[in-house]
Amino acid sequence: METNKKNQRLDQLNRYARNLNNEAKKGKLDPVIGRDDEIRRVLQILSRRTKNNPMLIGEPG
């Protein structure tokens, strides 16, 4: 029963999401250029114990 639920969740995740780690390893993602300060800030926020939800807004690129 437990394995069936896990498989069902994994199927849904694979259907509606992309594994960006695998795509990055394969070189399928464009590099991020000129966003060093923003990346550092996002990492700093993600490392917090509380209020660790960064919001990225603005035009792409």
MDTraj code that builds the backbone (N, CA, C; nanometers):
import mdtraj as md
import numpy as np

residues = "MET GLU THR ASN LYS LYS ASN GLN ARG LEU ASP GLN LEU ASN ARG TYR ALA ARG ASN LEU ASN ASN GLU ALA LYS LYS GLY LYS LEU ASP PRO VAL ILE GLY ARG ASP ASP GLU ILE ARG ARG VAL LEU GLN ILE LEU SER ARG ARG THR LYS ASN ASN PRO MET LEU ILE GLY GLU PRO GLY".split()
xyz = np.array([
    [0.0830, -0.1201, 0.0000],
    [0.0000, 0.0000, 0.0000],
    [0.0870, 0.1259, 0.0000],
    [0.1863, 0.1280, 0.0896],
    [0.2741, 0.2446, 0.1019],
    [0.3536, 0.2664, -0.0273],
    [0.4055, 0.1604, -0.0857],
    [0.4821, 0.1706, -0.2101],
    [0.3948, 0.2202, -0.3243],
    [0.2709, 0.1785, -0.3271],
    [0.1777, 0.2208, -0.4311],
    [0.1545, 0.3714, -0.4257],
    [0.1399, 0.4269, -0.3046],
    [0.1211, 0.5719, -0.2895],
    [0.2453, 0.6479, -0.3332],
    [0.3628, 0.5957, -0.2975],
    [0.4876, 0.6616, -0.3360],
    [0.5026, 0.6633, -0.4877],
    [0.4715, 0.5511, -0.5508],
    [0.4796, 0.5442, -0.6971],
    [0.3814, 0.6401, -0.7627],
    [0.2630, 0.6512, -0.7055],
    [0.1612, 0.7408, -0.7597],
    [0.2071, 0.8865, -0.7487],
    [0.2659, 0.9227, -0.6347],
    [0.3169, 1.0595, -0.6171],
    [0.4299, 1.0881, -0.7144],
    [0.5198, 0.9909, -0.7291],
    [0.6327, 1.0089, -0.8197],
    [0.5850, 1.0240, -0.9637],
    [0.4852, 0.9470, -1.0028],
    [0.4284, 0.9600, -1.1372],
    [0.3710, 1.0998, -1.1595],
    [0.3000, 1.1517, -1.0607],
    [0.2427, 1.2860, -1.0728],
    [0.3523, 1.3910, -1.0792],
    [0.4548, 1.3757, -0.9977],
    [0.5657, 1.4704, -0.9987],
    [0.6348, 1.4695, -1.1348],
    [0.6606, 1.3529, -1.1879],
    [0.7242, 1.3432, -1.3197],
    [0.6352, 1.3988, -1.4303],
    [0.5055, 1.3906, -1.4117],
    [0.4125, 1.4399, -1.5134],
    [0.4053, 1.5926, -1.5160],
    [0.4100, 1.6555, -1.3992],
    [0.3866, 1.7999, -1.3906],
    [0.5113, 1.8831, -1.3601],
    [0.6255, 1.8201, -1.3399],
    [0.7453, 1.8952, -1.3018],
    [0.8654, 1.8478, -1.3838],
    [0.9697, 1.9289, -1.3808],
    [1.0955, 1.8924, -1.4463],
    [1.2034, 1.8815, -1.3397],
    [1.2936, 1.7870, -1.3554],
    [1.4066, 1.7749, -1.2651],
    [1.5184, 1.8636, -1.3187],
    [1.5310, 1.9820, -1.2619],
    [1.6297, 2.0783, -1.3111],
    [1.7720, 2.0337, -1.2814],
    [1.7914, 1.9534, -1.1765],
    [1.9254, 1.9021, -1.1473],
    [1.9746, 1.8142, -1.2615],
    [1.8896, 1.7242, -1.3084],
    [1.9283, 1.6373, -1.4202],
    [1.9522, 1.7177, -1.5471],
    [1.8690, 1.8161, -1.5724],
    [1.8866, 1.8981, -1.6926],
    [2.0159, 1.9786, -1.6857],
    [2.0504, 2.0287, -1.5680],
    [2.1754, 2.1033, -1.5523],
    [2.2958, 2.0120, -1.5745],
    [2.2896, 1.8899, -1.5213],
    [2.3995, 1.7945, -1.5402],
    [2.4203, 1.7622, -1.6872],
    [2.3128, 1.7596, -1.7632],
    [2.3199, 1.7284, -1.9062],
    [2.3536, 1.8512, -1.9904],
    [2.3643, 1.9684, -1.9267],
    [2.3972, 2.0907, -1.9988],
    [2.2817, 2.1487, -2.0772],
    [2.1593, 2.1180, -2.0370],
    [2.0411, 2.1647, -2.1098],
    [1.9875, 2.2991, -2.0604],
    [2.0469, 2.3565, -1.9565],
    [2.0005, 2.4854, -1.9045],
    [2.0959, 2.5958, -1.9469],
    [2.0417, 2.7116, -1.9754],
    [2.1251, 2.8262, -2.0098],
    [2.1977, 2.8749, -1.8852],
    [2.3217, 2.9233, -1.9009],
    [2.3945, 2.9745, -1.7848],
    [2.3338, 3.1057, -1.7350],
    [2.3500, 3.1312, -1.6070],
    [2.3038, 3.2565, -1.5474],
    [2.4227, 3.3518, -1.5478],
    [2.4076, 3.4636, -1.6161],
    [2.5179, 3.5587, -1.6308],
    [2.4773, 3.6920, -1.5703],
    [2.5649, 3.7499, -1.4886],
    [2.5427, 3.8829, -1.4343],
    [2.4415, 3.8901, -1.3215],
    [2.4171, 3.7803, -1.2537],
    [2.3199, 3.7787, -1.1438],
    [2.3833, 3.7288, -1.0141],
    [2.5130, 3.7522, -0.9976],
    [2.5838, 3.7015, -0.8798],
    [2.5246, 3.7530, -0.7492],
    [2.4956, 3.8823, -0.7422],
    [2.4396, 3.9392, -0.6187],
    [2.3032, 3.8791, -0.5869],
    [2.2212, 3.8629, -0.6895],
    [2.0877, 3.8066, -0.6686],
    [2.0950, 3.6608, -0.6242],
    [2.1858, 3.5857, -0.6844],
    [2.2011, 3.4447, -0.6474],
    [2.2492, 3.4325, -0.5036],
    [2.3466, 3.5147, -0.4651],
    [2.3939, 3.5131, -0.3257],
    [2.2813, 3.5446, -0.2287],
    [2.1990, 3.6420, -0.2614],
    [2.0881, 3.6804, -0.1738],
    [1.9852, 3.5680, -0.1619],
    [1.9523, 3.5035, -0.2723],
    [1.8579, 3.3913, -0.2684],
    [1.9148, 3.2783, -0.1827],
    [2.0428, 3.2463, -0.1996],
    [2.1048, 3.1414, -0.1181],
    [2.1040, 3.1778, 0.0295],
    [2.1284, 3.3046, 0.0598],
    [2.1253, 3.3506, 0.1983],
    [1.9853, 3.3319, 0.2575],
    [1.8838, 3.3681, 0.1837],
    [1.7457, 3.3538, 0.2312],
    [1.7096, 3.2065, 0.2479],
    [1.7473, 3.1224, 0.1527],
    [1.7158, 2.9798, 0.1612],
    [1.7863, 2.9119, 0.2783],
    [1.8976, 2.9682, 0.3231],
    [1.9742, 2.9095, 0.4335],
    [1.9188, 2.9441, 0.5706],
    [1.8250, 3.0352, 0.5778],
    [1.7675, 3.0743, 0.7064],
    [1.6867, 2.9605, 0.7674],
    [1.6708, 2.9671, 0.9007],
    [1.5848, 2.8705, 0.9700],
    [1.4381, 2.9079, 0.9537],
    [1.4091, 3.0367, 0.9527],
    [1.2711, 3.0835, 0.9370],
    [1.2674, 3.1863, 0.8247],
    [1.1506, 3.2103, 0.7742],
    [1.1310, 3.3062, 0.6644],
    [1.2284, 3.2795, 0.5495],
    [1.2333, 3.1538, 0.5074],
    [1.3293, 3.1143, 0.4038],
    [1.2614, 3.0930, 0.2684],
    [1.1772, 3.1870, 0.2310],
    [1.1034, 3.1770, 0.1050],
    [1.1306, 3.2993, 0.0179],
    [1.2334, 3.2948, -0.0673],
    [1.2595, 3.4101, -0.1530],
    [1.1536, 3.4211, -0.2622],
    [1.1259, 3.5430, -0.3030],
    [1.0325, 3.5660, -0.4132],
    [1.1087, 3.6374, -0.5239],
    [1.1101, 3.5773, -0.6398],
    [1.1794, 3.6354, -0.7539],
    [1.0755, 3.6988, -0.8446],
    [1.0843, 3.8310, -0.8601],
    [0.9880, 3.9029, -0.9430],
    [1.0629, 3.9904, -1.0424],
    [0.9973, 4.0275, -1.1466],
    [1.0575, 4.1155, -1.2453],
    [1.0615, 4.0504, -1.3822],
    [1.1164, 4.1227, -1.4747],
    [1.1268, 4.0745, -1.6114],
    [1.2306, 3.9628, -1.6199],
    [1.2089, 3.8631, -1.7044],
    [1.3089, 3.7576, -1.7207],
    [1.4341, 3.8121, -1.7876],
    [1.5462, 3.7513, -1.7540],
    [1.6727, 3.7897, -1.8149],
    [1.7381, 3.8936, -1.7378],
])
top = md.Topology()
chain = top.add_chain()
for i, resn in enumerate(residues, 1):
    res = top.add_residue(resn, chain, resSeq=i)
    for name in ("N", "CA", "C"):
        top.add_atom(name, md.element.get_by_symbol(name[0]), res)
traj = md.Trajectory(xyz[None], top)
